[in-house]
């Protein structure tokens, strides 16, 4: 029998495909006896659509641009932290000109990248339509929408649970036998999760639906971190549903 072919004639998963499922961490990080058993039993199940394919050209370029923008923003954050440290130590004047020039360059680079992202989205009708749908949700701005499209191209074809898992916002079980571990979020796509946390903070203050949701959790005694995580999870689930139906956000009374 040829390597990689099952007895029923279907292709078996390659090592790379299986390792992707494990390393992604979004679907299999949970540990329960049932999950362990199912994972072993279904080890050789292969989904034809799960094969590796290069993303569309515009999507590849968008991902490169959003990644580079995130890097530039991180560099600017570190520079601003250094400037504050110089002020505290009384050495700000020594580096004033250098720090000012660096900040201006980073500001310019970030603005240029954002302009390129906007231009790229405008050249692809499907991506532009998805961005419009996402930005209709109060709390999701240009940065969050472009990052969602770039880092979660499956948006609109997933279930809500799958979308939450891929962003690392689904509670992960840590159970074994009679032991019931604490549920935590883990795995998923880290860069996307960070952006969604920022969007969740905005949504919980400026979106009446999410603000009411956050207030209920707060009254229930939930911590700030738990509230932000819950809002971010709700945000990505709703974004996925909107992209699936190709409809914009419609405000509702909480």
C-alpha positions in Angstrom: 0.0 0.0 0.0 1.4 3.4 -0.9 2.7 5.6 2.0 0.0 8.1 3.1 -3.0 6.1 1.8 -5.5 4.4 4.0 -7.1 1.0 3.4 -10.3 2.7 2.2 -8.4 4.5 -0.5 -8.4 8.0 1.1 -5.2 9.9 1.8 -4.0 9.7 5.4 -2.7 12.9 7.1 1.0 13.7 6.6 3.2 14.4 9.6 3.1 18.1 8.8 -0.7 18.2 8.7 -1.0 16.4 12.0 1.7 18.6 13.6 -0.2 21.6 12.4 -3.3 20.4 14.3 -1.3 20.0 17.4 0.9 23.1 17.2 -2.1 25.4 16.5 -3.3 24.5 20.0 -6.8 26.0 19.3 -8.7 22.7 18.8 -6.8 20.1 20.9 -5.4 22.0 23.9 -8.3 20.9 26.1 -7.6 17.8 28.1 -10.4 15.4 29.1 -10.6 11.6 28.9 -13.3 11.9 26.2 -11.2 14.3 24.1 -8.1 12.1 24.5 -10.1 9.0 23.4 -11.6 10.8 20.4 -8.3 12.2 19.3 -6.7 8.8 19.3 -9.7 7.2 17.6 -9.8 9.8 14.8 -6.1 10.2 14.3 -6.2 8.9 10.8 -9.3 10.8 9.6 -8.3 13.2 6.9 -10.3 16.1 5.6 -9.5 16.9 1.9 -10.0 20.6 2.4 -7.5 20.6 5.2 -4.5 20.4 2.8 -1.9 23.1 2.7 -2.6 25.8 0.1 -1.1 29.2 -0.3 -3.6 32.0 0.5 -4.8 34.4 -2.3 -2.3 37.0 -3.3 -4.2 39.9 -1.8 -4.6 38.0 1.5 -0.8 37.2 1.6 0.0 40.9 1.1 -2.5 42.0 3.7 -1.1 39.6 6.2 2.4 40.9 5.6 1.3 44.5 5.9 -0.7 44.0 9.1 2.2 42.0 10.6 4.7 44.8 9.8 2.4 47.4 11.2 2.1 45.5 14.5 5.9 45.3 14.6 6.2 49.1 14.1 3.6 49.8 16.8 5.5 47.6 19.2 8.7 49.4 18.4 7.0 52.7 19.1 5.7 51.5 22.4 9.2 50.5 23.5 10.5 53.9 22.4 7.9 55.7 24.4 8.7 53.6 27.4 12.4 54.5 27.0 11.5 58.2 26.7 9.6 58.0 30.0 12.5 56.3 31.6 14.9 59.0 30.4 12.6 61.6 31.9 12.5 59.9 35.3 16.3 59.6 35.4 16.8 63.2 34.3 18.6 62.2 31.1 15.9 63.1 28.6 17.9 66.1 27.1 20.7 63.7 26.2 18.5 61.8 23.8 15.8 64.3 23.0 16.8 64.8 19.3 17.3 61.1 18.7 14.1 60.1 20.4 12.1 62.7 18.5 13.5 61.6 15.1 12.9 58.0 15.8 9.3 58.6 16.9 8.6 60.7 13.8 10.0 58.0 11.6 7.9 55.3 13.3 4.8 57.5 13.1 5.4 58.0 9.4 6.0 54.3 8.8 2.8 53.3 10.6 0.8 55.8 8.7 2.3 54.6 5.4 1.5 51.0 6.3 -2.1 51.9 7.2 -2.5 53.7 3.9 -1.2 50.6 2.0 -3.6 48.4 3.9 -6.5 50.6 3.1 -5.5 50.7 -0.6 -5.0 46.9 -0.8 -8.5 46.3 0.8 -10.0 48.7 -1.8 -8.5 46.6 -4.7 -10.3 43.4 -3.7 -14.1 43.7 -3.6 -14.6 40.6 -1.4 -12.1 41.8 1.2 -13.5 45.4 1.1 -17.0 44.0 1.7 -15.8 42.0 4.6 -14.0 45.0 6.1 -17.2 47.1 5.8 -19.2 44.4 7.6 -16.6 44.1 10.4 -16.3 47.9 10.8 -20.1 48.2 11.2 -19.6 46.7 14.7 -18.9 49.5 17.2 -15.5 48.6 18.7 -14.0 47.1 15.5 -12.0 49.8 13.7 -9.6 49.7 10.8 -6.8 47.9 12.7 -9.1 45.2 14.2 -10.9 44.6 10.9 -7.8 44.3 8.7 -6.1 42.1 11.3 -9.2 39.8 11.5 -9.3 39.5 7.8 -5.5 38.8 7.5 -5.2 36.4 10.5 -8.6 34.7 10.4 -9.4 34.2 6.7 -11.8 31.4 7.7 -14.1 34.0 9.2 -17.6 33.4 8.0 -17.2 29.7 7.3 -16.6 28.6 10.9 -19.0 27.9 13.8 -18.9 30.4 16.7 -17.0 27.9 18.8 -14.4 27.3 16.1 -13.9 31.1 15.7 -13.4 31.5 19.4 -11.0 28.5 19.5 -8.9 29.8 16.6 -8.4 33.1 18.4 -7.5 31.4 21.6 -10.6 32.8 23.4 -12.5 29.6 24.1 -12.2 28.2 27.7 -9.9 25.2 27.6 -10.7 22.2 29.9 -7.9 20.7 32.0 -9.6 17.6 33.2 -8.4 14.0 33.8 -10.5 11.3 35.4 -12.2 12.8 38.4 -9.9 15.8 38.5 -11.5 19.0 37.2 -9.0 21.7 36.4 -9.5 25.4 36.0 -10.8 26.6 32.6 -8.3 28.9 31.0 -7.8 30.4 27.5 -4.8 29.1 25.6 -3.5 28.5 22.1 -4.9 30.2 19.1 -3.5 33.1 17.1 -1.8 35.4 19.6 -1.5 38.5 17.4 -5.2 38.3 16.6 -6.1 37.8 20.3 -4.2 40.9 21.3 -6.1 43.1 18.8 -9.4 41.6 19.9 -8.7 42.5 23.5 -8.2 46.1 22.4 -11.4 46.0 20.4 -13.2 44.4 23.4 -12.2 47.3 25.6 -13.7 49.8 23.1 -16.8 47.8 22.6 -17.5 47.4 26.3 -17.5 51.2 26.6 -19.1 52.4 23.3 -21.3 49.5 22.1 -24.5 49.4 24.2 -24.9 45.7 23.7 -21.4 44.8 24.8 -21.5 47.4 27.6 -24.6 45.8 29.1 -23.0 42.4 28.8 -19.8 43.6 30.5 -21.9 45.3 33.2 -23.7 42.1 34.0 -20.5 40.2 34.4 -19.1 43.0 36.6 -22.1 42.8 38.8 -21.7 39.1 39.0 -18.2 39.7 40.5 -16.1 38.7 37.5 -12.6 40.1 37.3 -11.6 42.7 34.7 -9.6 40.1 32.7 -12.5 37.6 32.6 -14.8 40.4 31.5 -12.5 41.5 28.7 -12.0 38.0 27.5 -15.7 37.2 27.5 -16.4 40.4 25.5 -13.6 39.6 23.0 -15.0 36.1 22.6 -18.6 37.4 22.1 -17.1 40.0 19.6 -15.4 37.4 17.4 -18.5 35.1 17.5 -20.7 37.9 16.3 -18.2 39.0 13.7 -18.1 35.5 12.3 -21.9 35.3 12.2 -22.1 38.7 10.4 -19.5 37.6 7.8 -21.4 34.3 7.3 -24.6 36.1 6.6 -22.9 39.0 4.8 -24.9 41.5 6.8 -23.8 44.6 8.8 -24.3 45.0 12.5 -27.7 46.1 13.6 -27.9 47.7 17.1 -30.3 45.9 19.4 -31.6 46.8 22.9 -29.6 44.8 25.5 
